[in-house]
Amino acid sequence: MIELYVVFAALQLADMWTTHTILSQGGRELNPVLAKLFDKFGHLPVLVVFKSAVLVLVYFYVLPYDVVMYLLISLYSVVVVHNYTQIKR
């Protein structure tokens, strides 16, 4: 079970890195709530706080549920691949 969490955590780091890279290259955040927070506080501090909160919540509330972990891993895999393709453009 902890292996799924490690994969999920790695995907969170990859999402943070790819999002930071895209925004640093002049891209924009598609999530309107995060976009407003980025404008107010900067994207890196918001990403660190948000991803940290997600990791804590998933560890304490979602980790026991294999199916949910697989769904989250699938979702963030798609997000990271999408972000990476945007960087490569």
C-alpha angles and dihedrals in degrees: 000000000000088000089065090052092051090052090048092049091050089052090051090054091047090049091050092049095046093045091049090049094049093048092046088054092054099268124138136236113249095202104086095206093052091042090059092047090048090052092050102040107013126263100261098055091045092048092050094048094042096047091045090053091048091051092050094047093047092048094052102034111021107031095087091059109079095188093053091047091052090049092050091047090050092048095049091044088060091046093051093046090049092049091048092052089051090053092050093054 
